[in-house]
Amino acid sequence: MTLTSSPSPSVKGSAGDSPAPRRSNLLSGMGGQNVSLIGALAVVLVLFGVLNDNYLSLSNMQVIAEAATITGLLAIVQTVVIICGGLDISVGSQVGVASVVSAMAFTSAGSNAFLGVAAAVGVGILVGALNGLVIVYGRVNPTIATLAGLAAYKGLAQLLSDGRAQGYVLNNDVFIFLGRGKIAGLPVMVWILIVVAVTVHLLLKYTDIGRNLYAIGGNDTAARLAGININKYLICVYVLIGVVAAIAGILLTARTGSGQPVSGSEGLELKAITAAALGGAALKGGKGGIGGTLLAVALLGCLENGLTVQGINTFWQNVAQGALLVIAVVIQQRRSGERAVGLPH
């Protein structure tokens, strides 16, 4: 049979011919999406580096990293929920609620930072569980449910704070450490992002939980027939989002020095979804990874900082984010081979 025949000369090849397949395997291992993001990131860095001598400085790179931390945290959990076929548009408002609660609990407890952190995380768990329960047992589409949450949690943050920044936390060593401290030369905020990213990556890639999440997003009917408790997984994913959004809210409080009901958290949902989509998370579920998401977060952070450094109107940043989200979805549609709505093949 041909399957057992000896290898052809073309397979053996010469030593000089072997690097090409290795390079191909390397690129396929990285993923075409990630290679494209690395290329785009390099272009952005070179472009703004040429336009401004200080753009590539170590201090500015640190500013970019710190500014991208909160977006990065939300983009990571947004990737997880997209992988299992959901979406959470309320993450920015969740950050606002957690920020306000952390500062108010800190102040009311006599400058007790640990109580402020615990209160914020507790609120994050409750908000995440509420989203999950509405989606699962109320049978509400995730987009609609979390769109309602976007408005409701934003209103809650404003009601709790009377629409104003609350408390002052930069007289406390814990919040100073979280917002401005460094470990091995890297800001603590960046280390927190790294820990969350590595933990979620390992969870998705090497555990049954991760495999089940991909299965749910890929084909929920098959996943249910395979015995996967989809309801439990979805509720847990939305609780995870609430916890990470609470961590982001705590970091926002530590970074700004007070609880912020809206400022600093508004628009984070768009950034998180854009980063997840750019990073390769298929909006129909079943596909995505943390590496691509982090590359997309870096790209968005560098682009936003570059536009700011060049004195370009900040409104254009929203235009750029919207355009990137559309581009990411168009690329996904093209790669999937699906017919465009209302157009012939």
MIDOPA-388930 format. One record per residue (C-alpha): residue number from 1; residue in three letters; x negated, z negated, y. Coordinates in steps of 0.05 Angstrom, whole numbers, plus 5000, padded with zeros to 4 digits. Example, Ala and Ser with C-alpha at 12.3 -4.5 7.8 and 13.67 -1.06 7.14 Angstrom:
2
[node 1, Ala, [4754, 4844, 4910]] [node 2, Ser, [4727, 4857, 4979]] 
***
This chain:
345
[node 1, Met, [5000, 5000, 5000]] [node 2, Thr, [4977, 5013, 5071]] [node 3, Leu, [4983, 4939, 5087]] [node 4, Thr, [4925, 4923, 5040]] [node 5, Ser, [4880, 4981, 5059]] [node 6, Ser, [4813, 4968, 5091]] [node 7, Pro, [4809, 4963, 5166]] [node 8, Ser, [4802, 5028, 5203]] [node 9, Pro, [4739, 5043, 5244]] [node 10, Ser, [4779, 5035, 5307]] [node 11, Val, [4793, 4962, 5289]] [node 12, Lys, [4721, 4947, 5274]] [node 13, Gly, [4697, 4984, 5336]] [node 14, Ser, [4631, 4972, 5370]] [node 15, Ala, [4610, 4908, 5404]] [node 16, Gly, [4618, 4942, 5471]] [node 17, Asp, [4692, 4956, 5457]] [node 18, Ser, [4712, 4885, 5441]] [node 19, Pro, [4718, 4853, 5511]] [node 20, Ala, [4779, 4895, 5530]] [node 21, Pro, [4826, 4864, 5478]] [node 22, Arg, [4799, 4795, 5496]] [node 23, Arg, [4815, 4806, 5569]] [node 24, Ser, [4883, 4831, 5551]] [node 25, Asn, [4897, 4770, 5509]] [node 26, Leu, [4873, 4725, 5565]] [node 27, Leu, [4920, 4758, 5615]] [node 28, Ser, [4979, 4755, 5567]] [node 29, Gly, [4964, 4681, 5554]] [node 30, Met, [4965, 4667, 5628]] [node 31, Gly, [5030, 4706, 5636]] [node 32, Gly, [5041, 4765, 5681]] [node 33, Gln, [5082, 4722, 5729]] [node 34, Asn, [5025, 4673, 5738]] [node 35, Val, [4973, 4728, 5748]] [node 36, Ser, [5017, 4757, 5803]] [node 37, Leu, [5024, 4689, 5836]] [node 38, Ile, [4949, 4678, 5834]] [node 39, Gly, [4939, 4746, 5866]] [node 40, Ala, [4991, 4732, 5920]] [node 41, Leu, [4960, 4663, 5933]] [node 42, Ala, [4891, 4694, 5941]] [node 43, Val, [4918, 4745, 5990]] [node 44, Val, [4951, 4691, 6032]] [node 45, Leu, [4888, 4648, 6033]] [node 46, Val, [4844, 4706, 6052]] [node 47, Leu, [4892, 4732, 6105]] [node 48, Phe, [4902, 4666, 6142]] [node 49, Gly, [4829, 4647, 6130]] [node 50, Val, [4808, 4709, 6169]] [node 51, Leu, [4860, 4696, 6224]] [node 52, Asn, [4841, 4623, 6233]] [node 53, Asp, [4772, 4592, 6220]] [node 54, Asn, [4801, 4523, 6205]] [node 55, Tyr, [4854, 4546, 6155]] [node 56, Leu, [4808, 4541, 6094]] [node 57, Ser, [4778, 4475, 6117]] [node 58, Leu, [4781, 4416, 6069]] [node 59, Ser, [4823, 4376, 6118]] [node 60, Asn, [4875, 4432, 6124]] [node 61, Met, [4877, 4441, 6048]] [node 62, Gln, [4892, 4367, 6043]] [node 63, Val, [4948, 4374, 6094]] [node 64, Ile, [4978, 4431, 6053]] [node 65, Ala, [4973, 4391, 5988]] [node 66, Glu, [5007, 4330, 6019]] [node 67, Ala, [5062, 4372, 6050]] [node 68, Ala, [5075, 4408, 5985]] [node 69, Thr, [5079, 4345, 5943]] [node 70, Ile, [5153, 4330, 5954]] [node 71, Thr, [5172, 4403, 5944]] [node 72, Gly, [5129, 4404, 5881]] [node 73, Leu, [5163, 4344, 5851]] [node 74, Leu, [5232, 4374, 5862]] [node 75, Ala, [5210, 4442, 5838]] [node 76, Ile, [5185, 4413, 5772]] [node 77, Val, [5252, 4380, 5755]] [node 78, Gln, [5289, 4441, 5782]] [node 79, Thr, [5250, 4482, 5731]] [node 80, Val, [5272, 4436, 5675]] [node 81, Val, [5346, 4440, 5693]] [node 82, Ile, [5342, 4516, 5701]] [node 83, Ile, [5309, 4522, 5633]] [node 84, Cys, [5369, 4488, 5601]] [node 85, Gly, [5417, 4533, 5638]] [node 86, Gly, [5436, 4488, 5697]] [node 87, Leu, [5420, 4482, 5770]] [node 88, Asp, [5417, 4425, 5821]] [node 89, Ile, [5430, 4443, 5894]] [node 90, Ser, [5436, 4370, 5915]] [node 91, Val, [5363, 4350, 5906]] [node 92, Gly, [5348, 4350, 5981]] [node 93, Ser, [5406, 4304, 5996]] [node 94, Gln, [5386, 4259, 5938]] [node 95, Val, [5318, 4252, 5971]] [node 96, Gly, [5351, 4232, 6036]] [node 97, Val, [5394, 4178, 6003]] [node 98, Ala, [5333, 4150, 5966]] [node 99, Ser, [5291, 4150, 6029]] [node 100, Val, [5344, 4111, 6068]] [node 101, Val, [5358, 4062, 6011]] [node 102, Ser, [5284, 4048, 6000]] [node 103, Ala, [5272, 4031, 6073]] [node 104, Met, [5336, 3990, 6082]] [node 105, Ala, [5324, 3950, 6018]] [node 106, Phe, [5252, 3939, 6039]] [node 107, Thr, [5273, 3912, 6107]] [node 108, Ser, [5332, 3870, 6082]] [node 109, Ala, [5289, 3837, 6028]] [node 110, Gly, [5237, 3813, 6078]] [node 111, Ser, [5188, 3871, 6071]] [node 112, Asn, [5189, 3871, 5995]] [node 113, Ala, [5162, 3940, 5976]] [node 114, Phe, [5176, 3933, 5902]] [node 115, Leu, [5250, 3919, 5915]] [node 116, Gly, [5253, 3979, 5961]] [node 117, Val, [5223, 4023, 5907]] [node 118, Ala, [5268, 3995, 5853]] [node 119, Ala, [5331, 4004, 5896]] [node 120, Ala, [5314, 4076, 5909]] [node 121, Val, [5301, 4091, 5835]] [node 122, Gly, [5366, 4056, 5817]] [node 123, Val, [5405, 4099, 5865]] [node 124, Gly, [5370, 4160, 5838]] [node 125, Ile, [5392, 4143, 5767]] [node 126, Leu, [5464, 4132, 5790]] [node 127, Val, [5467, 4197, 5830]] [node 128, Gly, [5435, 4237, 5774]] [node 129, Ala, [5482, 4207, 5722]] [node 130, Leu, [5542, 4222, 5767]] [node 131, Asn, [5521, 4295, 5772]] [node 132, Gly, [5512, 4300, 5697]] [node 133, Leu, [5579, 4267, 5681]] [node 134, Val, [5617, 4312, 5729]] [node 135, Ile, [5586, 4374, 5699]] [node 136, Val, [5593, 4353, 5626]] [node 137, Tyr, [5659, 4316, 5623]] [node 138, Gly, [5691, 4345, 5686]] [node 139, Arg, [5672, 4414, 5660]] [node 140, Val, [5651, 4435, 5730]] [node 141, Asn, [5601, 4492, 5739]] [node 142, Pro, [5533, 4461, 5756]] [node 143, Thr, [5527, 4502, 5820]] [node 144, Ile, [5595, 4478, 5846]] [node 145, Ala, [5584, 4406, 5824]] [node 146, Thr, [5516, 4400, 5857]] [node 147, Leu, [5539, 4439, 5918]] [node 148, Ala, [5591, 4384, 5927]] [node 149, Gly, [5536, 4333, 5915]] [node 150, Leu, [5494, 4366, 5970]] [node 151, Ala, [5548, 4351, 6021]] [node 152, Ala, [5569, 4284, 5992]] [node 153, Tyr, [5500, 4253, 5986]] [node 154, Lys, [5480, 4279, 6054]] [node 155, Gly, [5542, 4245, 6083]] [node 156, Leu, [5526, 4182, 6044]] [node 157, Ala, [5455, 4179, 6072]] [node 158, Gln, [5483, 4188, 6143]] [node 159, Leu, [5536, 4135, 6132]] [node 160, Leu, [5486, 4084, 6106]] [node 161, Ser, [5437, 4097, 6163]] [node 162, Asp, [5488, 4112, 6218]] [node 163, Gly, [5451, 4179, 6224]] [node 164, Arg, [5386, 4146, 6247]] [node 165, Ala, [5318, 4133, 6216]] [node 166, Gln, [5318, 4064, 6183]] [node 167, Gly, [5266, 4010, 6180]] [node 168, Tyr, [5191, 4012, 6188]] [node 169, Val, [5148, 4009, 6125]] [node 170, Leu, [5077, 4022, 6150]] [node 171, Asn, [5064, 3948, 6159]] [node 172, Asn, [5063, 3943, 6083]] [node 173, Asp, [5002, 3957, 6040]] [node 174, Val, [5043, 3988, 5983]] [node 175, Phe, [5076, 4040, 6027]] [node 176, Ile, [5011, 4053, 6064]] [node 177, Phe, [4977, 4065, 5997]] [node 178, Leu, [5032, 4112, 5974]] [node 179, Gly, [5035, 4152, 6038]] [node 180, Arg, [4962, 4152, 6061]] [node 181, Gly, [4918, 4124, 6006]] [node 182, Lys, [4868, 4164, 5964]] [node 183, Ile, [4841, 4160, 5894]] [node 184, Ala, [4776, 4197, 5878]] [node 185, Gly, [4783, 4235, 5944]] [node 186, Leu, [4854, 4260, 5929]] [node 187, Pro, [4916, 4233, 5965]] [node 188, Val, [4958, 4186, 5922]] [node 189, Met, [5017, 4232, 5933]] [node 190, Val, [4980, 4289, 5900]] [node 191, Trp, [4961, 4245, 5841]] [node 192, Ile, [5035, 4227, 5832]] [node 193, Leu, [5052, 4301, 5831]] [node 194, Ile, [4997, 4314, 5779]] [node 195, Val, [5022, 4258, 5734]] [node 196, Val, [5094, 4282, 5737]] [node 197, Ala, [5073, 4354, 5726]] [node 198, Val, [5029, 4339, 5666]] [node 199, Thr, [5082, 4293, 5635]] [node 200, Val, [5138, 4344, 5641]] [node 201, His, [5092, 4401, 5617]] [node 202, Leu, [5074, 4362, 5554]] [node 203, Leu, [5147, 4344, 5544]] [node 204, Leu, [5169, 4417, 5548]] [node 205, Lys, [5113, 4447, 5508]] [node 206, Tyr, [5097, 4398, 5453]] [node 207, Thr, [5160, 4358, 5437]] [node 208, Asp, [5226, 4370, 5402]] [node 209, Ile, [5260, 4351, 5467]] [node 210, Gly, [5227, 4409, 5502]] [node 211, Arg, [5243, 4458, 5447]] [node 212, Asn, [5316, 4435, 5448]] [node 213, Leu, [5320, 4445, 5523]] [node 214, Tyr, [5296, 4517, 5516]] [node 215, Ala, [5345, 4527, 5459]] [node 216, Ile, [5403, 4501, 5501]] [node 217, Gly, [5386, 4548, 5558]] [node 218, Gly, [5373, 4607, 5512]] [node 219, Asn, [5437, 4603, 5472]] [node 220, Asp, [5480, 4540, 5479]] [node 221, Thr, [5527, 4561, 5423]] [node 222, Ala, [5470, 4568, 5373]] [node 223, Ala, [5440, 4503, 5398]] [node 224, Arg, [5506, 4467, 5387]] [node 225, Leu, [5513, 4496, 5317]] [node 226, Ala, [5441, 4473, 5303]] [node 227, Gly, [5464, 4402, 5316]] [node 228, Ile, [5435, 4392, 5386]] [node 229, Asn, [5476, 4343, 5428]] [node 230, Ile, [5481, 4387, 5490]] [node 231, Asn, [5521, 4337, 5531]] [node 232, Lys, [5469, 4282, 5521]] [node 233, Tyr, [5412, 4329, 5540]] [node 234, Leu, [5446, 4354, 5603]] [node 235, Ile, [5463, 4284, 5628]] [node 236, Cys, [5392, 4261, 5614]] [node 237, Val, [5363, 4321, 5652]] [node 238, Tyr, [5405, 4305, 5713]] [node 239, Val, [5385, 4232, 5709]] [node 240, Leu, [5312, 4256, 5707]] [node 241, Ile, [5325, 4297, 5770]] [node 242, Gly, [5354, 4235, 5804]] [node 243, Val, [5293, 4192, 5786]] [node 244, Val, [5243, 4244, 5810]] [node 245, Ala, [5284, 4257, 5873]] [node 246, Ala, [5281, 4181, 5885]] [node 247, Ile, [5205, 4183, 5878]] [node 248, Ala, [5203, 4240, 5928]] [node 249, Gly, [5248, 4199, 5975]] [node 250, Ile, [5201, 4139, 5969]] [node 251, Leu, [5141, 4184, 5986]] [node 252, Leu, [5179, 4213, 6045]] [node 253, Thr, [5191, 4143, 6070]] [node 254, Ala, [5118, 4124, 6060]] [node 255, Arg, [5094, 4188, 6094]] [node 256, Thr, [5140, 4184, 6155]] [node 257, Gly, [5141, 4108, 6160]] [node 258, Ser, [5217, 4100, 6157]] [node 259, Gly, [5278, 4120, 6118]] [node 260, Gln, [5300, 4191, 6135]] [node 261, Pro, [5373, 4210, 6122]] [node 262, Val, [5363, 4284, 6138]] [node 263, Ser, [5297, 4298, 6172]] [node 264, Gly, [5245, 4316, 6120]] [node 265, Ser, [5295, 4327, 6064]] [node 266, Glu, [5339, 4382, 6091]] [node 267, Gly, [5324, 4449, 6060]] [node 268, Leu, [5285, 4421, 6001]] [node 269, Glu, [5335, 4448, 5952]] [node 270, Leu, [5320, 4520, 5974]] [node 271, Lys, [5245, 4508, 5969]] [node 272, Ala, [5252, 4478, 5899]] [node 273, Ile, [5296, 4534, 5872]] [node 274, Thr, [5252, 4587, 5904]] [node 275, Ala, [5189, 4556, 5873]] [node 276, Ala, [5221, 4551, 5804]] [node 277, Ala, [5246, 4623, 5807]] [node 278, Leu, [5180, 4650, 5833]] [node 279, Gly, [5145, 4611, 5778]] [node 280, Gly, [5183, 4648, 5724]] [node 281, Ala, [5242, 4603, 5709]] [node 282, Ala, [5299, 4650, 5689]] [node 283, Leu, [5361, 4630, 5727]] [node 284, Lys, [5403, 4644, 5665]] [node 285, Gly, [5363, 4593, 5626]] [node 286, Gly, [5316, 4591, 5567]] [node 287, Lys, [5252, 4610, 5602]] [node 288, Gly, [5203, 4578, 5650]] [node 289, Gly, [5142, 4534, 5654]] [node 290, Ile, [5110, 4481, 5699]] [node 291, Gly, [5045, 4520, 5711]] [node 292, Gly, [5080, 4578, 5744]] [node 293, Thr, [5123, 4531, 5785]] [node 294, Leu, [5062, 4495, 5813]] [node 295, Leu, [5029, 4561, 5830]] [node 296, Ala, [5092, 4581, 5868]] [node 297, Val, [5093, 4513, 5904]] [node 298, Ala, [5021, 4525, 5925]] [node 299, Leu, [5039, 4595, 5949]] [node 300, Leu, [5098, 4570, 5990]] [node 301, Gly, [5057, 4513, 6019]] [node 302, Cys, [4999, 4557, 6039]] [node 303, Leu, [5046, 4609, 6069]] [node 304, Glu, [5085, 4557, 6109]] [node 305, Asn, [5022, 4524, 6135]] [node 306, Gly, [4991, 4591, 6153]] [node 307, Leu, [5053, 4612, 6193]] [node 308, Thr, [5052, 4544, 6229]] [node 309, Val, [4977, 4548, 6244]] [node 310, Gln, [4988, 4618, 6274]] [node 311, Gly, [5043, 4590, 6319]] [node 312, Ile, [5097, 4634, 6287]] [node 313, Asn, [5168, 4610, 6299]] [node 314, Thr, [5188, 4562, 6243]] [node 315, Phe, [5254, 4598, 6234]] [node 316, Trp, [5214, 4655, 6203]] [node 317, Gln, [5193, 4607, 6147]] [node 318, Asn, [5266, 4604, 6125]] [node 319, Val, [5269, 4679, 6127]] [node 320, Ala, [5207, 4684, 6084]] [node 321, Gln, [5234, 4633, 6033]] [node 322, Gly, [5299, 4671, 6027]] [node 323, Ala, [5263, 4737, 6019]] [node 324, Leu, [5218, 4708, 5965]] [node 325, Leu, [5277, 4680, 5927]] [node 326, Val, [5311, 4749, 5928]] [node 327, Ile, [5247, 4782, 5905]] [node 328, Ala, [5239, 4733, 5848]] [node 329, Val, [5310, 4745, 5823]] [node 330, Val, [5303, 4821, 5829]] [node 331, Ile, [5239, 4818, 5788]] [node 332, Gln, [5274, 4776, 5735]] [node 333, Gln, [5332, 4825, 5732]] [node 334, Arg, [5285, 4885, 5725]] [node 335, Arg, [5245, 4852, 5670]] [node 336, Ser, [5308, 4832, 5632]] [node 337, Gly, [5333, 4904, 5634]] [node 338, Glu, [5403, 4882, 5655]] [node 339, Arg, [5448, 4930, 5691]] [node 340, Ala, [5458, 4916, 5765]] [node 341, Val, [5528, 4894, 5783]] [node 342, Gly, [5571, 4954, 5804]] [node 343, Leu, [5517, 5005, 5791]] [node 344, Pro, [5508, 5053, 5733]] [node 345, His, [5450, 5047, 5684]] 
***
